[in-house]
């Protein structure tokens, strides 16, 4: 008996504007204008994020976090996940051509740089 497999189409990555719109603006009955005014940013910035035209910057993440009681990391993580998923999908073939760097024993034995020492 052959097993039946269902082919499921992969969903596109979720833009942080979708989260803003679907999880915050609409359920809370908030307009982009009201959020923008409270956050001290242009209304068009919030509208363009919610319509998935632009992404969320660190500045906007900090302002949205303060207004909604979340963290800036919440908003920036949404943005980073979206960007990585988008580029990994679009550049899959090109990324596959990149070979991993392998350090030689001599390279591993060298003294740490000033940047590495700070880490």
Secondary structure, DSSP 8 states (H G I E B T S, - for coil): ---------------HHHHIIIIIIHHHT--HHHHHHHHTS-HHHHHHHHTTSS---HHHHHHHHHHHT--HHHHHHHHHHHHHHHHHHHTHHHHHT-------HHHHHS---HHHHH-
